[in-house]
Structures are given as C-alpha cells and as structure tokens.
Amino acid sequence: MHSNWKRKIFLFCTINLITSVHLVNAALQSCHNAPLIVMAKTVGSVTYSANDCKENWETQDIRLDFAYHLDIPEWAFKRAATHYLEKNIANFSDRSPLNSITELYRPVKKGDLYSLNYKQNTKTLTLSLNQKSLGSITDHSANQYFKIWFGSVPFNAKLKQQLLHQ
C-alpha cells in the first residue's frame, strides 16, 4: 500500500512538471527536428521552435533545444560559439553582449538538454540546461546569437536547412 501511494505522488509530480513545461512554451510551435552531427558523428538532436514556423526566425520568438547523446566538454561549446559568431556577425568583438551567453556554457552528459530561448518583445535571450536557467541577456542584438546555426556561415549547413526547412 505504501508503494502505491508513492507511485501516485510520483505520477502527480510528473504530470505537473510536464504541464508546466508545456505552459511555459505554449506560444511556440515545434517546427523541425534534426540530428546534431559533429565530425561525422551524431552527438544529439536539435529542435527548432517558433511562433510561426513559416516566418523569418529573426522577427519572432524562437527556441533551439539541443538533446545530447554523448558527453561534451564546456570548452567545445565556447570555442565553437565564438568561432561562428566571429564568422557570422560583422564587427563581432570581445565586448559583445553575446559573449555573456557563451560564457554560461557548462559540460553536458548524455541525456542533458540545452535550450536557447529568445523573446522578441523584450529582446531577451536565455540559456538553460535541463530546464534550469543559467542566465540571460537583454539586448537589441540578442537574437543574432542564432547566427551560429542560421547565419551565412553556419555550424552545419545541412542542419540549418533541416531546421529552417529550406
């Protein structure tokens, strides 16, 4: 009987967690999902969500969710982010507010989920790990961080095509 009670509480908590996650992200549609491939190895998957999947990503609320199948060190995120920001943003410098997001990256383990969430009306970009906010920036150029994946020199051109359905 005691174990049945524990199961009911667990089920109740699980349903509440799932419901709260869906309510937080209710305004965004899940647009496309694609494998995250690094050096011919699938390290995870990425899901692109937006207010309207058919509209330009630069003019609306958007989110990228990265689900990892392998452990990845912190330095790999920071190095790749800096490299692709420099490639895709004119006059990118060490003083860019976008660096504040890059500095938030932590190592991930198999099963971890990174989310980058951008709110157009407040110009706020938030980085979360396993649905816990690591930090955010509010800046007129905050959504330019997505140029790592969607810029003219993206992290992976095929990934860009798959996520934006181009």
Secondary structure in CASP SS format (residue, H / E / C, confidence):
PFRMAT SS
TARGET T0000
AUTHOR 0000-0000-0000
METHOD secondary structure of the structure
MODEL  1
M C 1.00
H H 1.00
S H 1.00
N H 1.00
W H 1.00
K H 1.00
R H 1.00
K H 1.00
I H 1.00
F H 1.00
L H 1.00
F H 1.00
C H 1.00
T H 1.00
I H 1.00
N H 1.00
L H 1.00
I H 1.00
T H 1.00
S H 1.00
V H 1.00
H H 1.00
L H 1.00
V H 1.00
N C 1.00
A C 1.00
A C 1.00
L C 1.00
Q E 1.00
S E 1.00
C E 1.00
H E 1.00
N E 1.00
A E 1.00
P E 1.00
L E 1.00
I E 1.00
V E 1.00
M C 1.00
A C 1.00
K E 1.00
T E 1.00
V E 1.00
G E 1.00
S E 1.00
V E 1.00
T E 1.00
Y E 1.00
S E 1.00
A E 1.00
N C 1.00
D C 1.00
C C 1.00
K C 1.00
E C 1.00
N C 1.00
W H 1.00
E H 1.00
T H 1.00
Q C 1.00
D C 1.00
I E 1.00
R E 1.00
L E 1.00
D E 1.00
F E 1.00
A E 1.00
Y E 1.00
H C 1.00
L C 1.00
D C 1.00
I E 1.00
P C 1.00
E H 1.00
W H 1.00
A H 1.00
F H 1.00
K H 1.00
R H 1.00
A H 1.00
A H 1.00
T H 1.00
H H 1.00
Y H 1.00
L H 1.00
E H 1.00
K H 1.00
N H 1.00
I C 1.00
A C 1.00
N C 1.00
F C 1.00
S C 1.00
D C 1.00
R C 1.00
S C 1.00
P C 1.00
L H 1.00
N H 1.00
S H 1.00
I H 1.00
T H 1.00
E C 1.00
L C 1.00
Y C 1.00
R C 1.00
P C 1.00
V E 1.00
K C 1.00
K C 1.00
G C 1.00
D C 1.00
L E 1.00
Y E 1.00
S E 1.00
L E 1.00
N E 1.00
Y E 1.00
K E 1.00
Q C 1.00
N C 1.00
T C 1.00
K C 1.00
T E 1.00
L E 1.00
T E 1.00
L E 1.00
S E 1.00
L E 1.00
N C 1.00
Q C 1.00
K E 1.00
S E 1.00
L E 1.00
G E 1.00
S E 1.00
I E 1.00
T E 1.00
D C 1.00
H C 1.00
S C 1.00
A H 1.00
N H 1.00
Q H 1.00
Y H 1.00
F H 1.00
K H 1.00
I H 1.00
W H 1.00
F H 1.00
G C 1.00
S C 1.00
V C 1.00
P C 1.00
F C 1.00
N C 1.00
A H 1.00
K H 1.00
L H 1.00
K H 1.00
Q H 1.00
Q H 1.00
L H 1.00
L H 1.00
H C 1.00
Q C 1.00
END
